Amino acid sequence: MSVVVPGKGSKGKSYAEYQAEKTGTSWKGKLKTTVDALIPQVSSFEELLTRLQAAGYEIKPGKYVSCRASGQERFTRLKTLGADYTEEAIRERIAGRRTKAAKAPREQRGVSLLIDIENSIKAAQSKGYEQWAKIHNLKQAAKTMNFLTEHKIEQYADLVSRIEEMAAESGQAADALKKAEKRLADMAVLIKNVSTYQKTKSVYDAYRKARNREKYRAGQEQAIILHEAAARTLKAAGITKLPNLAALQAEYEALQAQKEALYADYGKLKKKVWEYDIIKQNIDSILQADRQPEREKETERG
């Protein structure tokens, strides 16, 4: 007889189905795991969808993007995976402006995280930890403890605070990078128009002085059109005095170097946020594992 999980409707779910969702082996659980693994590797939501397709998922676009794994009967909307998996939330996570939310596994009242983890590791020999041990082995727990010691993190709240600070820094770096990219794009257009204006100016001046403008234009039409287009664009940009082209190019090169430095900093911050987020997920799993046996008993009694 299958055990029914209480509070799930008249039909309910089998214990196996319930466990599948809890351990991440359900379709939703596998999709969440895949999305979490890909987010640190991509630079846009669109790239994430492409990588999901490469991983074997069929993508259904629309107001709410849906995914279906090979062998899965129905599509799963990303937004049904939780608040951290809506399109907006995923875009924010990719940009480093948001970290995956998770409640503290227990209230931290000055108890060292290292002590909590050590106690959990000692208890890991009990049968209640068999399922947990398949997913989070003791070596991973040891790495997590080393990380906390190395970075002098003693409280769960300190870890969350540090992640939030780094996410904010990552967001600021992303904004600065976008501004630099926009300025570079604007400057590229400006340089192109200034260069075109200068190159075609002599032809245009000769055209204006020509006795037979129509005949002259017919022979130099392309250069004249380019000059007039460049002049209109510069005027629309409010430029009344032609900038020095060499100075513009020097400024562009300096800004390009600045952009590359910003990109490197942003990449480091994003990687750091991801690293801390993994540590937090490990801690959540370790400290919550001791509750699993009790939850299983309550489920079976239901």
C-alpha positions in Angstrom: 0.0 0.0 0.0 1.4 3.4 -0.9 1.7 6.0 1.8 -0.3 9.2 1.2 1.2 12.5 2.0 -1.4 14.6 4.0 -2.6 17.9 2.6 -2.2 16.9 -1.0 -5.8 16.5 -2.1 -8.1 13.4 -2.1 -5.8 11.3 -4.2 -2.6 12.5 -2.6 0.9 11.4 -3.6 2.6 8.2 -3.0 5.5 8.2 -0.6 7.8 7.5 -3.5 6.5 10.5 -5.3 6.9 12.6 -2.2 10.4 11.4 -1.7 11.3 12.1 -5.3 10.3 15.7 -4.9 12.2 16.0 -1.7 15.4 14.5 -3.0 15.3 16.3 -6.4 14.7 13.2 -8.5 11.2 14.3 -9.7 10.9 16.0 -13.1 10.7 19.4 -11.3 13.6 18.5 -9.0 15.8 17.5 -12.0 14.8 20.7 -13.9 15.6 22.9 -10.8 19.0 21.1 -10.4 19.8 21.7 -14.1 18.8 25.3 -14.0 20.8 25.9 -10.9 23.9 24.3 -12.4 23.6 26.3 -15.7 22.9 29.8 -14.2 26.6 30.4 -13.2 27.7 29.4 -16.7 25.5 31.6 -18.9 25.3 35.3 -19.5 21.6 35.6 -20.5 18.2 33.9 -20.1 18.2 33.1 -23.8 21.5 31.4 -23.5 20.1 29.4 -20.5 17.3 28.1 -22.7 19.8 27.2 -25.4 21.8 25.2 -22.9 18.7 23.5 -21.6 17.9 22.4 -25.1 21.4 21.1 -25.4 20.8 19.2 -22.2 17.9 17.4 -23.8 15.0 19.7 -22.8 12.2 20.7 -25.2 11.4 24.4 -24.7 7.9 25.8 -25.2 8.1 29.7 -25.4 5.3 32.0 -24.5 4.2 34.2 -21.6 5.5 31.5 -19.3 8.4 29.5 -20.6 7.9 25.7 -20.2 10.4 22.8 -20.4 10.0 19.1 -20.9 12.7 16.5 -20.5 13.1 13.4 -22.7 10.5 10.9 -21.5 8.5 13.4 -19.5 4.8 13.5 -20.4 3.9 17.1 -19.7 5.7 20.4 -19.9 6.8 22.1 -16.7 6.5 25.9 -16.4 9.7 27.4 -14.9 7.6 29.6 -12.7 6.1 26.6 -11.0 9.5 25.6 -9.6 9.4 28.4 -7.1 9.9 32.1 -6.7 13.6 31.8 -7.7 12.7 30.3 -11.1 10.4 32.9 -12.7 11.9 34.4 -15.9 12.5 37.7 -14.0 14.1 35.9 -11.0 16.3 33.8 -13.3 17.5 36.9 -15.2 18.3 38.6 -11.9 20.2 35.5 -10.7 22.2 35.4 -14.0 23.0 39.1 -13.7 24.2 38.6 -10.1 21.5 40.8 -8.6 19.7 38.0 -6.9 20.8 34.8 -5.0 18.7 31.7 -4.6 16.6 32.3 -1.5 16.5 29.7 1.3 15.3 29.9 4.8 17.8 29.4 7.6 17.6 25.7 8.6 17.3 26.7 12.2 17.5 29.9 14.2 21.0 30.9 14.9 21.4 32.1 18.4 25.2 32.5 18.6 25.9 28.8 18.0 28.8 28.3 15.7 28.0 26.8 12.3 31.1 24.7 12.6 29.7 23.0 15.8 26.4 22.5 14.1 28.0 20.9 11.1 30.3 18.7 13.2 27.3 17.4 15.2 25.5 16.6 11.9 28.5 14.7 10.6 28.7 12.7 13.8 25.0 11.8 13.5 25.5 10.8 9.9 26.2 7.2 10.9 22.5 6.6 11.8 20.1 5.0 9.4 18.1 8.2 9.2 21.0 9.7 7.2 21.3 7.0 4.6 19.4 9.0 2.0 21.3 12.2 2.8 24.6 10.4 2.6 23.9 9.4 -1.0 23.8 13.0 -2.0 26.1 14.9 0.4 29.1 12.8 1.5 31.3 13.6 4.4 34.1 14.9 2.1 31.8 17.6 0.9 30.9 18.5 4.4 34.6 18.7 5.3 35.2 21.1 2.3 32.3 23.2 3.5 33.8 23.4 7.0 37.2 24.4 5.6 35.6 27.1 3.6 33.8 28.6 6.6 37.1 28.5 8.6 39.1 30.0 5.8 36.7 32.9 5.3 36.0 33.3 9.1 32.3 32.8 8.9 30.9 31.7 12.3 27.1 32.4 12.0 24.5 31.5 9.3 23.4 35.2 9.3 27.0 36.2 8.5 27.0 33.9 5.5 23.6 35.3 4.2 24.8 38.9 4.8 28.0 38.3 2.9 26.2 36.7 0.0 23.8 39.7 -0.2 26.7 42.1 -0.1 28.5 40.3 -2.9 25.2 40.1 -4.9 24.8 43.9 -4.5 28.4 44.4 -5.7 27.9 42.1 -8.6 24.8 44.1 -9.5 26.7 47.4 -9.4 29.5 45.9 -11.5 26.9 44.7 -14.0 25.4 48.1 -14.2 28.8 49.8 -14.7 29.6 47.2 -17.4 26.3 48.0 -19.2 27.1 51.8 -19.1 30.6 51.2 -20.4 29.2 49.1 -23.3 26.6 51.7 -24.1 29.1 54.5 -24.1 31.4 52.4 -26.4 28.5 51.7 -28.8 27.7 55.5 -28.9 31.3 56.4 -29.4 31.7 53.8 -32.2 28.8 55.5 -34.0 30.2 59.0 -33.4 33.7 58.0 -34.6 32.2 56.4 -37.7 30.2 59.6 -38.5 33.1 62.0 -37.8 35.4 59.8 -40.0 32.9 59.7 -42.8 32.2 63.4 -42.6 35.9 64.2 -42.8 36.6 61.8 -45.7 33.7 63.0 -47.8 34.0 66.7 -46.9 36.2 67.7 -49.9 33.8 66.0 -52.3 30.8 67.6 -50.7 32.5 71.1 -50.8 33.3 70.6 -54.5 29.7 69.6 -55.1 28.3 72.7 -53.5 30.7 74.9 -55.7 30.0 73.0 -58.9 28.2 74.9 -61.7 26.3 71.8 -62.7 25.5 70.2 -59.3 23.2 67.6 -60.8 25.9 66.3 -63.1 28.5 66.4 -60.3 26.2 64.6 -57.9 25.6 61.8 -60.5 29.3 61.1 -60.5 29.9 61.4 -56.8 26.5 60.3 -55.4 27.6 57.7 -52.9 30.1 60.1 -51.2 27.6 62.9 -51.2 24.9 60.7 -49.6 27.3 59.5 -46.9 28.4 63.0 -46.1 24.8 64.3 -45.8 23.8 61.3 -43.6 26.8 61.9 -41.3 26.1 65.6 -41.1 22.5 64.9 -40.1 23.4 62.4 -37.5 26.0 64.8 -35.9 23.5 67.6 -35.9 20.9 65.5 -34.3 23.4 64.6 -31.6 23.8 68.3 -30.8 27.4 68.4 -32.1 28.1 71.8 -33.6 31.9 71.6 -33.6 33.6 68.5 -35.1 35.4 66.6 -32.4 39.1 65.6 -32.9 39.0 62.1 -34.4 42.4 61.1 -32.8 41.2 62.1 -29.4 37.9 60.2 -29.8 39.8 57.1 -30.9 42.1 57.4 -27.9 39.1 57.8 -25.5 37.5 54.8 -27.1 40.6 52.6 -26.6 40.8 53.7 -22.9 37.1 53.0 -22.4 37.6 49.6 -24.1 40.3 48.7 -21.6 38.1 49.9 -18.8 35.3 47.7 -20.0 37.6 44.7 -20.1 38.6 45.4 -16.5 35.0 45.7 -15.5 34.1 42.5 -17.2 36.9 40.7 -15.4 35.8 42.1 -12.0 32.2 41.2 -12.8 33.2 37.7 -13.7 35.1 37.3 -10.4 32.2 38.6 -8.4 29.7 36.4 -10.2 31.9 33.4 -9.6 32.3 34.3 -5.9 28.5 34.7 -5.5 28.1 31.2 -7.1 30.8 29.7 -4.8 29.2 31.1 -1.7 25.7 30.1 -2.9 27.0 26.5 -3.3 28.4 26.6 0.3 25.1 27.9 1.6 23.2 25.1 -0.2 25.6 22.5 1.3 25.0 24.0 4.8 21.2 24.0 4.3 21.4 20.3 3.3 23.7 19.3 6.2 21.8 21.2 8.9 18.3 20.2 7.7 19.3 16.5 7.2 18.7 15.7 10.9 15.0 16.6 10.4 14.5 14.2 7.6 13.9 11.0 9.7 11.2 12.8 11.7 9.5 14.1 8.6 9.5 10.6 7.2 7.9 9.2 10.3 5.2 11.9 10.2 4.5 11.1 6.6 4.2 7.4 7.2 1.8 8.1 10.2 -0.3 10.3 7.8 
